[in-house]
C-alpha cells in the first residue's frame, strides 16, 4: 500500500507516481515502525508518541481515545523516569492498537 504506483510507458521506461493514498500509507507505516523501534532516547520516543497522537486525534472513536490515553500514560511514565522494562507491555498495546487503527 505504501509503495508508489509504477506504470510502464510505451517507450519502455517507467513512471513512478506518489498518490495521496500511498503517501498517507507511507506516513502511517513510518509511524508504526517508529512505535516498534526498541532503542530510542526518551526525547525521540516522546516525539514519535506525539506524532502518533496527532495522527489518531484526527478521528474520534473509542479506539483513538484509547490510543491517546495510553500515549499520555506512557509519556507520563517516561517523564517520571520509569525503566524500559516497566513500559514493555504498554508499548506493545500502543503498537497493536495503532496497527488496528491503520488497518
MARMAR-837038 format. One record per atom (N, C-alpha, C): residue number from 1; residue in three letters; atom name; y, z, x. Coordinates in nm, 3 decimals. Layout:
# residues N
gulo:NUM	kolro:Ala	rose:CA	Y:Y	Z:Z	X:X;
...
//
This chain:
# residues 103
gulo:1	kolro:Unk	rose:N	Y:-0.119	Z:0.000	X:0.080;
gulo:1	kolro:Unk	rose:CA	Y:0.000	Z:0.000	X:0.000;
gulo:1	kolro:Unk	rose:C	Y:0.126	Z:0.000	X:0.085;
gulo:2	kolro:Unk	rose:N	Y:0.122	Z:0.070	X:0.197;
gulo:2	kolro:Unk	rose:CA	Y:0.241	Z:0.085	X:0.278;
gulo:2	kolro:Unk	rose:C	Y:0.263	Z:-0.031	X:0.374;
gulo:3	kolro:Unk	rose:N	Y:0.168	Z:-0.123	X:0.377;
gulo:3	kolro:Unk	rose:CA	Y:0.182	Z:-0.237	X:0.467;
gulo:3	kolro:Unk	rose:C	Y:0.271	Z:-0.342	X:0.402;
gulo:4	kolro:Unk	rose:N	Y:0.353	Z:-0.410	X:0.482;
gulo:4	kolro:Unk	rose:CA	Y:0.438	Z:-0.516	X:0.426;
gulo:4	kolro:Unk	rose:C	Y:0.353	Z:-0.634	X:0.379;
gulo:5	kolro:Unk	rose:N	Y:0.407	Z:-0.707	X:0.285;
gulo:5	kolro:Unk	rose:CA	Y:0.338	Z:-0.826	X:0.235;
gulo:5	kolro:Unk	rose:C	Y:0.349	Z:-0.936	X:0.341;
gulo:6	kolro:Unk	rose:N	Y:0.239	Z:-1.009	X:0.361;
gulo:6	kolro:Unk	rose:CA	Y:0.236	Z:-1.118	X:0.458;
gulo:6	kolro:Unk	rose:C	Y:0.194	Z:-1.244	X:0.386;
gulo:7	kolro:Unk	rose:N	Y:0.277	Z:-1.347	X:0.397;
gulo:7	kolro:Unk	rose:CA	Y:0.247	Z:-1.476	X:0.336;
gulo:7	kolro:Unk	rose:C	Y:0.237	Z:-1.582	X:0.445;
gulo:8	kolro:Unk	rose:N	Y:0.139	Z:-1.670	X:0.429;
gulo:8	kolro:Unk	rose:CA	Y:0.123	Z:-1.781	X:0.521;
gulo:8	kolro:Unk	rose:C	Y:0.211	Z:-1.896	X:0.474;
gulo:9	kolro:Unk	rose:N	Y:0.282	Z:-1.956	X:0.568;
gulo:9	kolro:Unk	rose:CA	Y:0.367	Z:-2.070	X:0.535;
gulo:9	kolro:Unk	rose:C	Y:0.290	Z:-2.199	X:0.562;
gulo:10	kolro:Unk	rose:N	Y:0.342	Z:-2.308	X:0.511;
gulo:10	kolro:Unk	rose:CA	Y:0.273	Z:-2.436	X:0.526;
gulo:10	kolro:Unk	rose:C	Y:0.268	Z:-2.483	X:0.672;
gulo:11	kolro:Unk	rose:N	Y:0.362	Z:-2.437	X:0.754;
gulo:11	kolro:Unk	rose:CA	Y:0.362	Z:-2.479	X:0.894;
gulo:11	kolro:Unk	rose:C	Y:0.273	Z:-2.389	X:0.981;
gulo:12	kolro:Unk	rose:N	Y:0.198	Z:-2.296	X:0.920;
gulo:12	kolro:Unk	rose:CA	Y:0.106	Z:-2.212	X:0.994;
gulo:12	kolro:Unk	rose:C	Y:0.160	Z:-2.076	X:1.034;
gulo:13	kolro:Unk	rose:N	Y:0.289	Z:-2.058	X:1.023;
gulo:13	kolro:Unk	rose:CA	Y:0.347	Z:-1.929	X:1.057;
gulo:13	kolro:Unk	rose:C	Y:0.336	Z:-1.836	X:0.937;
gulo:14	kolro:Unk	rose:N	Y:0.356	Z:-1.708	X:0.963;
gulo:14	kolro:Unk	rose:CA	Y:0.350	Z:-1.610	X:0.855;
gulo:14	kolro:Unk	rose:C	Y:0.486	Z:-1.544	X:0.837;
gulo:15	kolro:Unk	rose:N	Y:0.511	Z:-1.503	X:0.714;
gulo:15	kolro:Unk	rose:CA	Y:0.634	Z:-1.432	X:0.680;
gulo:15	kolro:Unk	rose:C	Y:0.597	Z:-1.292	X:0.634;
gulo:16	kolro:Unk	rose:N	Y:0.661	Z:-1.194	X:0.693;
gulo:16	kolro:Unk	rose:CA	Y:0.638	Z:-1.055	X:0.656;
gulo:16	kolro:Unk	rose:C	Y:0.755	Z:-1.006	X:0.572;
gulo:17	kolro:Unk	rose:N	Y:0.723	Z:-0.950	X:0.456;
gulo:17	kolro:Unk	rose:CA	Y:0.826	Z:-0.905	X:0.364;
gulo:17	kolro:Unk	rose:C	Y:0.803	Z:-0.758	X:0.329;
gulo:18	kolro:Unk	rose:N	Y:0.905	Z:-0.678	X:0.350;
gulo:18	kolro:Unk	rose:CA	Y:0.901	Z:-0.538	X:0.309;
gulo:18	kolro:Unk	rose:C	Y:0.965	Z:-0.529	X:0.170;
gulo:19	kolro:Unk	rose:N	Y:0.881	Z:-0.502	X:0.071;
gulo:19	kolro:Unk	rose:CA	Y:0.932	Z:-0.488	X:-0.066;
gulo:19	kolro:Unk	rose:C	Y:0.976	Z:-0.343	X:-0.087;
gulo:20	kolro:Unk	rose:N	Y:1.053	Z:-0.316	X:-0.191;
gulo:20	kolro:Unk	rose:CA	Y:1.088	Z:-0.176	X:-0.220;
gulo:20	kolro:Unk	rose:C	Y:0.965	Z:-0.088	X:-0.241;
gulo:21	kolro:Unk	rose:N	Y:0.861	Z:-0.145	X:-0.299;
gulo:21	kolro:Unk	rose:CA	Y:0.738	Z:-0.071	X:-0.323;
gulo:21	kolro:Unk	rose:C	Y:0.669	Z:-0.033	X:-0.192;
gulo:22	kolro:Unk	rose:N	Y:0.657	Z:-0.129	X:-0.099;
gulo:22	kolro:Unk	rose:CA	Y:0.591	Z:-0.099	X:0.028;
gulo:22	kolro:Unk	rose:C	Y:0.676	Z:-0.007	X:0.115;
gulo:23	kolro:Unk	rose:N	Y:0.808	Z:-0.019	X:0.106;
gulo:23	kolro:Unk	rose:CA	Y:0.896	Z:0.070	X:0.182;
gulo:23	kolro:Unk	rose:C	Y:0.882	Z:0.213	X:0.133;
gulo:24	kolro:Unk	rose:N	Y:0.880	Z:0.232	X:0.003;
gulo:24	kolro:Unk	rose:CA	Y:0.865	Z:0.366	X:-0.054;
gulo:24	kolro:Unk	rose:C	Y:0.727	Z:0.423	X:-0.021;
gulo:25	kolro:Unk	rose:N	Y:0.624	Z:0.339	X:-0.028;
gulo:25	kolro:Unk	rose:CA	Y:0.489	Z:0.385	X:0.006;
gulo:25	kolro:Unk	rose:C	Y:0.481	Z:0.429	X:0.152;
gulo:26	kolro:Unk	rose:N	Y:0.548	Z:0.358	X:0.239;
gulo:26	kolro:Unk	rose:CA	Y:0.552	Z:0.394	X:0.382;
gulo:26	kolro:Unk	rose:C	Y:0.623	Z:0.528	X:0.401;
gulo:27	kolro:Unk	rose:N	Y:0.734	Z:0.549	X:0.332;
gulo:27	kolro:Unk	rose:CA	Y:0.806	Z:0.676	X:0.341;
gulo:27	kolro:Unk	rose:C	Y:0.719	Z:0.792	X:0.294;
gulo:28	kolro:Unk	rose:N	Y:0.648	Z:0.774	X:0.183;
gulo:28	kolro:Unk	rose:CA	Y:0.561	Z:0.879	X:0.131;
gulo:28	kolro:Unk	rose:C	Y:0.444	Z:0.905	X:0.225;
gulo:29	kolro:Unk	rose:N	Y:0.390	Z:0.799	X:0.284;
gulo:29	kolro:Unk	rose:CA	Y:0.280	Z:0.815	X:0.379;
gulo:29	kolro:Unk	rose:C	Y:0.327	Z:0.892	X:0.503;
gulo:30	kolro:Unk	rose:N	Y:0.448	Z:0.860	X:0.550;
gulo:30	kolro:Unk	rose:CA	Y:0.503	Z:0.931	X:0.666;
gulo:30	kolro:Unk	rose:C	Y:0.525	Z:1.079	X:0.636;
gulo:31	kolro:Unk	rose:N	Y:0.573	Z:1.109	X:0.515;
gulo:31	kolro:Unk	rose:CA	Y:0.592	Z:1.249	X:0.477;
gulo:31	kolro:Unk	rose:C	Y:0.458	Z:1.323	X:0.470;
gulo:32	kolro:Unk	rose:N	Y:0.357	Z:1.259	X:0.414;
gulo:32	kolro:Unk	rose:CA	Y:0.225	Z:1.322	X:0.406;
gulo:32	kolro:Unk	rose:C	Y:0.169	Z:1.345	X:0.546;
gulo:33	kolro:Unk	rose:N	Y:0.182	Z:1.246	X:0.633;
gulo:33	kolro:Unk	rose:CA	Y:0.134	Z:1.262	X:0.770;
gulo:33	kolro:Unk	rose:C	Y:0.212	Z:1.372	X:0.842;
gulo:34	kolro:Unk	rose:N	Y:0.340	Z:1.384	X:0.812;
gulo:34	kolro:Unk	rose:CA	Y:0.420	Z:1.492	X:0.870;
gulo:34	kolro:Unk	rose:C	Y:0.373	Z:1.629	X:0.825;
gulo:35	kolro:Unk	rose:N	Y:0.331	Z:1.639	X:0.699;
gulo:35	kolro:Unk	rose:CA	Y:0.278	Z:1.765	X:0.650;
gulo:35	kolro:Unk	rose:C	Y:0.148	Z:1.802	X:0.719;
gulo:36	kolro:Unk	rose:N	Y:0.071	Z:1.704	X:0.760;
gulo:36	kolro:Unk	rose:CA	Y:-0.059	Z:1.728	X:0.821;
gulo:36	kolro:Unk	rose:C	Y:-0.053	Z:1.751	X:0.972;
gulo:37	kolro:Unk	rose:N	Y:0.063	Z:1.729	X:1.035;
gulo:37	kolro:Unk	rose:CA	Y:0.074	Z:1.748	X:1.180;
gulo:37	kolro:Unk	rose:C	Y:0.061	Z:1.896	X:1.214;
gulo:38	kolro:Unk	rose:N	Y:-0.028	Z:1.928	X:1.309;
gulo:38	kolro:Unk	rose:CA	Y:-0.052	Z:2.069	X:1.338;
gulo:38	kolro:Unk	rose:C	Y:0.045	Z:2.133	X:1.438;
gulo:39	kolro:Unk	rose:N	Y:0.099	Z:2.058	X:1.530;
gulo:39	kolro:Unk	rose:CA	Y:0.174	Z:2.118	X:1.640;
gulo:39	kolro:Unk	rose:C	Y:0.323	Z:2.086	X:1.631;
gulo:40	kolro:Unk	rose:N	Y:0.387	Z:2.135	X:1.528;
gulo:40	kolro:Unk	rose:CA	Y:0.531	Z:2.117	X:1.512;
gulo:40	kolro:Unk	rose:C	Y:0.602	Z:2.248	X:1.542;
gulo:41	kolro:Unk	rose:N	Y:0.724	Z:2.237	X:1.592;
gulo:41	kolro:Unk	rose:CA	Y:0.804	Z:2.358	X:1.607;
gulo:41	kolro:Unk	rose:C	Y:0.849	Z:2.403	X:1.468;
gulo:42	kolro:Unk	rose:N	Y:0.903	Z:2.522	X:1.461;
gulo:42	kolro:Unk	rose:CA	Y:0.949	Z:2.575	X:1.332;
gulo:42	kolro:Unk	rose:C	Y:1.058	Z:2.486	X:1.274;
gulo:43	kolro:Unk	rose:N	Y:1.152	Z:2.442	X:1.357;
gulo:43	kolro:Unk	rose:CA	Y:1.260	Z:2.357	X:1.308;
gulo:43	kolro:Unk	rose:C	Y:1.208	Z:2.222	X:1.259;
gulo:44	kolro:Unk	rose:N	Y:1.111	Z:2.163	X:1.331;
gulo:44	kolro:Unk	rose:CA	Y:1.054	Z:2.036	X:1.288;
gulo:44	kolro:Unk	rose:C	Y:0.979	Z:2.052	X:1.157;
gulo:45	kolro:Unk	rose:N	Y:0.904	Z:2.161	X:1.145;
gulo:45	kolro:Unk	rose:CA	Y:0.829	Z:2.187	X:1.021;
gulo:45	kolro:Unk	rose:C	Y:0.924	Z:2.207	X:0.904;
gulo:46	kolro:Unk	rose:N	Y:1.031	Z:2.282	X:0.925;
gulo:46	kolro:Unk	rose:CA	Y:1.129	Z:2.303	X:0.818;
gulo:46	kolro:Unk	rose:C	Y:1.195	Z:2.171	X:0.778;
gulo:47	kolro:Unk	rose:N	Y:1.217	Z:2.083	X:0.874;
gulo:47	kolro:Unk	rose:CA	Y:1.275	Z:1.953	X:0.844;
gulo:47	kolro:Unk	rose:C	Y:1.181	Z:1.870	X:0.757;
gulo:48	kolro:Unk	rose:N	Y:1.052	Z:1.870	X:0.791;
gulo:48	kolro:Unk	rose:CA	Y:0.953	Z:1.797	X:0.710;
gulo:48	kolro:Unk	rose:C	Y:0.948	Z:1.856	X:0.570;
gulo:49	kolro:Unk	rose:N	Y:0.944	Z:1.989	X:0.561;
gulo:49	kolro:Unk	rose:CA	Y:0.938	Z:2.053	X:0.430;
gulo:49	kolro:Unk	rose:C	Y:1.060	Z:2.020	X:0.345;
gulo:50	kolro:Unk	rose:N	Y:1.175	Z:2.016	X:0.408;
gulo:50	kolro:Unk	rose:CA	Y:1.298	Z:1.985	X:0.335;
gulo:50	kolro:Unk	rose:C	Y:1.295	Z:1.842	X:0.281;
gulo:51	kolro:Unk	rose:N	Y:1.248	Z:1.748	X:0.361;
gulo:51	kolro:Unk	rose:CA	Y:1.239	Z:1.609	X:0.315;
gulo:51	kolro:Unk	rose:C	Y:1.137	Z:1.594	X:0.201;
gulo:52	kolro:Unk	rose:N	Y:1.026	Z:1.665	X:0.212;
gulo:52	kolro:Unk	rose:CA	Y:0.927	Z:1.660	X:0.104;
gulo:52	kolro:Unk	rose:C	Y:0.986	Z:1.721	X:-0.024;
gulo:53	kolro:Unk	rose:N	Y:1.058	Z:1.830	X:-0.008;
gulo:53	kolro:Unk	rose:CA	Y:1.119	Z:1.895	X:-0.124;
gulo:53	kolro:Unk	rose:C	Y:1.219	Z:1.802	X:-0.192;
gulo:54	kolro:Unk	rose:N	Y:1.303	Z:1.733	X:-0.115;
gulo:54	kolro:Unk	rose:CA	Y:1.399	Z:1.639	X:-0.173;
gulo:54	kolro:Unk	rose:C	Y:1.327	Z:1.526	X:-0.246;
gulo:55	kolro:Unk	rose:N	Y:1.216	Z:1.482	X:-0.189;
gulo:55	kolro:Unk	rose:CA	Y:1.141	Z:1.371	X:-0.250;
gulo:55	kolro:Unk	rose:C	Y:1.081	Z:1.412	X:-0.384;
gulo:56	kolro:Unk	rose:N	Y:1.017	Z:1.528	X:-0.388;
gulo:56	kolro:Unk	rose:CA	Y:0.949	Z:1.566	X:-0.513;
gulo:56	kolro:Unk	rose:C	Y:1.047	Z:1.614	X:-0.619;
gulo:57	kolro:Unk	rose:N	Y:1.165	Z:1.659	X:-0.578;
gulo:57	kolro:Unk	rose:CA	Y:1.263	Z:1.706	X:-0.677;
gulo:57	kolro:Unk	rose:C	Y:1.324	Z:1.591	X:-0.758;
gulo:58	kolro:Unk	rose:N	Y:1.296	Z:1.467	X:-0.719;
gulo:58	kolro:Unk	rose:CA	Y:1.342	Z:1.352	X:-0.798;
gulo:58	kolro:Unk	rose:C	Y:1.272	Z:1.349	X:-0.934;
gulo:59	kolro:Unk	rose:N	Y:1.159	Z:1.417	X:-0.943;
gulo:59	kolro:Unk	rose:CA	Y:1.080	Z:1.420	X:-1.066;
gulo:59	kolro:Unk	rose:C	Y:1.065	Z:1.565	X:-1.109;
gulo:60	kolro:Unk	rose:N	Y:1.062	Z:1.588	X:-1.239;
gulo:60	kolro:Unk	rose:CA	Y:1.048	Z:1.724	X:-1.289;
gulo:60	kolro:Unk	rose:C	Y:0.921	Z:1.734	X:-1.373;
gulo:61	kolro:Unk	rose:N	Y:0.820	Z:1.797	X:-1.313;
gulo:61	kolro:Unk	rose:CA	Y:0.696	Z:1.822	X:-1.385;
gulo:61	kolro:Unk	rose:C	Y:0.632	Z:1.946	X:-1.323;
gulo:62	kolro:Unk	rose:N	Y:0.521	Z:1.991	X:-1.378;
gulo:62	kolro:Unk	rose:CA	Y:0.456	Z:2.112	X:-1.327;
gulo:62	kolro:Unk	rose:C	Y:0.412	Z:2.096	X:-1.182;
gulo:63	kolro:Unk	rose:N	Y:0.359	Z:1.979	X:-1.148;
gulo:63	kolro:Unk	rose:CA	Y:0.313	Z:1.955	X:-1.012;
gulo:63	kolro:Unk	rose:C	Y:0.427	Z:1.965	X:-0.911;
gulo:64	kolro:Unk	rose:N	Y:0.539	Z:1.901	X:-0.941;
gulo:64	kolro:Unk	rose:CA	Y:0.650	Z:1.904	X:-0.846;
gulo:64	kolro:Unk	rose:C	Y:0.713	Z:2.044	X:-0.837;
gulo:65	kolro:Unk	rose:N	Y:0.716	Z:2.115	X:-0.947;
gulo:65	kolro:Unk	rose:CA	Y:0.768	Z:2.252	X:-0.942;
gulo:65	kolro:Unk	rose:C	Y:0.679	Z:2.341	X:-0.857;
gulo:66	kolro:Unk	rose:N	Y:0.548	Z:2.321	X:-0.866;
gulo:66	kolro:Unk	rose:CA	Y:0.456	Z:2.399	X:-0.784;
gulo:66	kolro:Unk	rose:C	Y:0.471	Z:2.364	X:-0.635;
gulo:67	kolro:Unk	rose:N	Y:0.488	Z:2.236	X:-0.605;
gulo:67	kolro:Unk	rose:CA	Y:0.510	Z:2.195	X:-0.466;
gulo:67	kolro:Unk	rose:C	Y:0.637	Z:2.258	X:-0.411;
gulo:68	kolro:Unk	rose:N	Y:0.744	Z:2.255	X:-0.488;
gulo:68	kolro:Unk	rose:CA	Y:0.872	Z:2.314	X:-0.445;
gulo:68	kolro:Unk	rose:C	Y:0.856	Z:2.464	X:-0.423;
gulo:69	kolro:Unk	rose:N	Y:0.785	Z:2.533	X:-0.511;
gulo:69	kolro:Unk	rose:CA	Y:0.764	Z:2.677	X:-0.495;
gulo:69	kolro:Unk	rose:C	Y:0.686	Z:2.707	X:-0.367;
gulo:70	kolro:Unk	rose:N	Y:0.583	Z:2.628	X:-0.340;
gulo:70	kolro:Unk	rose:CA	Y:0.504	Z:2.650	X:-0.219;
gulo:70	kolro:Unk	rose:C	Y:0.584	Z:2.618	X:-0.093;
gulo:71	kolro:Unk	rose:N	Y:0.667	Z:2.515	X:-0.099;
gulo:71	kolro:Unk	rose:CA	Y:0.752	Z:2.481	X:0.015;
gulo:71	kolro:Unk	rose:C	Y:0.851	Z:2.594	X:0.042;
gulo:72	kolro:Unk	rose:N	Y:0.911	Z:2.647	X:-0.065;
gulo:72	kolro:Unk	rose:CA	Y:1.003	Z:2.760	X:-0.048;
gulo:72	kolro:Unk	rose:C	Y:0.931	Z:2.881	X:0.012;
gulo:73	kolro:Unk	rose:N	Y:0.809	Z:2.904	X:-0.033;
gulo:73	kolro:Unk	rose:CA	Y:0.732	Z:3.017	X:0.020;
gulo:73	kolro:Unk	rose:C	Y:0.701	Z:2.998	X:0.168;
gulo:74	kolro:Unk	rose:N	Y:0.660	Z:2.877	X:0.206;
gulo:74	kolro:Unk	rose:CA	Y:0.631	Z:2.851	X:0.347;
gulo:74	kolro:Unk	rose:C	Y:0.757	Z:2.863	X:0.433;
gulo:75	kolro:Unk	rose:N	Y:0.868	Z:2.810	X:0.384;
gulo:75	kolro:Unk	rose:CA	Y:0.993	Z:2.818	X:0.460;
gulo:75	kolro:Unk	rose:C	Y:1.033	Z:2.964	X:0.480;
gulo:76	kolro:Unk	rose:N	Y:1.017	Z:3.045	X:0.377;
gulo:76	kolro:Unk	rose:CA	Y:1.049	Z:3.187	X:0.388;
gulo:76	kolro:Unk	rose:C	Y:0.959	Z:3.255	X:0.492;
gulo:77	kolro:Unk	rose:N	Y:0.831	Z:3.223	X:0.489;
gulo:77	kolro:Unk	rose:CA	Y:0.738	Z:3.283	X:0.584;
gulo:77	kolro:Unk	rose:C	Y:0.767	Z:3.237	X:0.727;
gulo:78	kolro:Unk	rose:N	Y:0.805	Z:3.111	X:0.744;
gulo:78	kolro:Unk	rose:CA	Y:0.841	Z:3.061	X:0.877;
gulo:78	kolro:Unk	rose:C	Y:0.965	Z:3.133	X:0.930;
gulo:79	kolro:Unk	rose:N	Y:1.064	Z:3.151	X:0.843;
gulo:79	kolro:Unk	rose:CA	Y:1.186	Z:3.219	X:0.885;
gulo:79	kolro:Unk	rose:C	Y:1.162	Z:3.366	X:0.920;
gulo:80	kolro:Unk	rose:N	Y:1.057	Z:3.424	X:0.864;
gulo:80	kolro:Unk	rose:CA	Y:1.023	Z:3.563	X:0.895;
gulo:80	kolro:Unk	rose:C	Y:0.935	Z:3.574	X:1.019;
gulo:81	kolro:Unk	rose:N	Y:0.896	Z:3.461	X:1.075;
gulo:81	kolro:Unk	rose:CA	Y:0.818	Z:3.462	X:1.199;
gulo:81	kolro:Unk	rose:C	Y:0.670	Z:3.486	X:1.181;
gulo:82	kolro:Unk	rose:N	Y:0.616	Z:3.450	X:1.066;
gulo:82	kolro:Unk	rose:CA	Y:0.472	Z:3.468	X:1.043;
gulo:82	kolro:Unk	rose:C	Y:0.392	Z:3.379	X:1.137;
gulo:83	kolro:Unk	rose:N	Y:0.274	Z:3.424	X:1.180;
gulo:83	kolro:Unk	rose:CA	Y:0.191	Z:3.343	X:1.271;
gulo:83	kolro:Unk	rose:C	Y:0.131	Z:3.222	X:1.199;
gulo:84	kolro:Unk	rose:N	Y:0.094	Z:3.122	X:1.278;
gulo:84	kolro:Unk	rose:CA	Y:0.038	Z:2.998	X:1.224;
gulo:84	kolro:Unk	rose:C	Y:-0.087	Z:3.021	X:1.140;
gulo:85	kolro:Unk	rose:N	Y:-0.171	Z:3.113	X:1.182;
gulo:85	kolro:Unk	rose:CA	Y:-0.297	Z:3.138	X:1.110;
gulo:85	kolro:Unk	rose:C	Y:-0.274	Z:3.182	X:0.967;
gulo:86	kolro:Unk	rose:N	Y:-0.168	Z:3.256	X:0.942;
gulo:86	kolro:Unk	rose:CA	Y:-0.143	Z:3.304	X:0.806;
gulo:86	kolro:Unk	rose:C	Y:-0.086	Z:3.195	X:0.716;
gulo:87	kolro:Unk	rose:N	Y:-0.047	Z:3.082	X:0.774;
gulo:87	kolro:Unk	rose:CA	Y:0.011	Z:2.972	X:0.696;
gulo:87	kolro:Unk	rose:C	Y:-0.088	Z:2.859	X:0.670;
gulo:88	kolro:Unk	rose:N	Y:-0.206	Z:2.868	X:0.728;
gulo:88	kolro:Unk	rose:CA	Y:-0.302	Z:2.756	X:0.722;
gulo:88	kolro:Unk	rose:C	Y:-0.338	Z:2.717	X:0.579;
gulo:89	kolro:Unk	rose:N	Y:-0.376	Z:2.812	X:0.497;
gulo:89	kolro:Unk	rose:CA	Y:-0.418	Z:2.778	X:0.360;
gulo:89	kolro:Unk	rose:C	Y:-0.299	Z:2.731	X:0.276;
gulo:90	kolro:Unk	rose:N	Y:-0.182	Z:2.789	X:0.298;
gulo:90	kolro:Unk	rose:CA	Y:-0.063	Z:2.745	X:0.226;
gulo:90	kolro:Unk	rose:C	Y:-0.029	Z:2.600	X:0.261;
gulo:91	kolro:Unk	rose:N	Y:-0.039	Z:2.566	X:0.388;
gulo:91	kolro:Unk	rose:CA	Y:-0.011	Z:2.428	X:0.432;
gulo:91	kolro:Unk	rose:C	Y:-0.112	Z:2.330	X:0.375;
gulo:92	kolro:Unk	rose:N	Y:-0.236	Z:2.371	X:0.365;
gulo:92	kolro:Unk	rose:CA	Y:-0.339	Z:2.286	X:0.306;
gulo:92	kolro:Unk	rose:C	Y:-0.308	Z:2.261	X:0.158;
gulo:93	kolro:Unk	rose:N	Y:-0.268	Z:2.365	X:0.087;
gulo:93	kolro:Unk	rose:CA	Y:-0.232	Z:2.350	X:-0.054;
gulo:93	kolro:Unk	rose:C	Y:-0.114	Z:2.256	X:-0.072;
gulo:94	kolro:Unk	rose:N	Y:-0.010	Z:2.272	X:0.010;
gulo:94	kolro:Unk	rose:CA	Y:0.107	Z:2.186	X:0.000;
gulo:94	kolro:Unk	rose:C	Y:0.067	Z:2.040	X:0.025;
gulo:95	kolro:Unk	rose:N	Y:-0.010	Z:2.018	X:0.129;
gulo:95	kolro:Unk	rose:CA	Y:-0.052	Z:1.881	X:0.162;
gulo:95	kolro:Unk	rose:C	Y:-0.137	Z:1.819	X:0.051;
gulo:96	kolro:Unk	rose:N	Y:-0.229	Z:1.895	X:-0.004;
gulo:96	kolro:Unk	rose:CA	Y:-0.314	Z:1.844	X:-0.111;
gulo:96	kolro:Unk	rose:C	Y:-0.235	Z:1.815	X:-0.238;
gulo:97	kolro:Unk	rose:N	Y:-0.144	Z:1.904	X:-0.272;
gulo:97	kolro:Unk	rose:CA	Y:-0.062	Z:1.878	X:-0.391;
gulo:97	kolro:Unk	rose:C	Y:0.031	Z:1.759	X:-0.371;
gulo:98	kolro:Unk	rose:N	Y:0.084	Z:1.743	X:-0.249;
gulo:98	kolro:Unk	rose:CA	Y:0.169	Z:1.627	X:-0.223;
gulo:98	kolro:Unk	rose:C	Y:0.087	Z:1.499	X:-0.229;
gulo:99	kolro:Unk	rose:N	Y:-0.036	Z:1.503	X:-0.183;
gulo:99	kolro:Unk	rose:CA	Y:-0.124	Z:1.386	X:-0.192;
gulo:99	kolro:Unk	rose:C	Y:-0.148	Z:1.351	X:-0.339;
gulo:100	kolro:Unk	rose:N	Y:-0.170	Z:1.452	X:-0.423;
gulo:100	kolro:Unk	rose:CA	Y:-0.184	Z:1.426	X:-0.567;
gulo:100	kolro:Unk	rose:C	Y:-0.057	Z:1.366	X:-0.625;
gulo:101	kolro:Unk	rose:N	Y:0.057	Z:1.412	X:-0.577;
gulo:101	kolro:Unk	rose:CA	Y:0.186	Z:1.360	X:-0.624;
gulo:101	kolro:Unk	rose:C	Y:0.202	Z:1.213	X:-0.589;
gulo:102	kolro:Unk	rose:N	Y:0.167	Z:1.173	X:-0.469;
gulo:102	kolro:Unk	rose:CA	Y:0.189	Z:1.034	X:-0.429;
gulo:102	kolro:Unk	rose:C	Y:0.086	Z:0.939	X:-0.485;
gulo:103	kolro:Unk	rose:N	Y:-0.025	Z:0.990	X:-0.535;
gulo:103	kolro:Unk	rose:CA	Y:-0.124	Z:0.903	X:-0.598;
gulo:103	kolro:Unk	rose:C	Y:-0.073	Z:0.862	X:-0.732;
//
